[in-house]
């Protein structure tokens, strides 16, 4: 948390005048970002059952994520 990250694989860049789309990536484009936090989303409950068969299955899953703040975009 709090460290700077540079994303060098950029798919497209849009500014006030034009839109640049890579094929598949834009050469020389970079996005500089700052990591704000790493956390996990709310739990998603998976519940399966088969009626009349006494079969029940309950599972939970929490997806991890990283929240970043974009500082600069170079294209």
Secondary structure as UniProt FT lines:
FT   STRAND          4..7
FT   STRAND          12..14
FT   STRAND          19..21
FT   TURN            27..28
FT   STRAND          30..40
FT   STRAND          44..50
FT   TURN            51..54
FT   STRAND          55..61
FT   STRAND          64..74
//
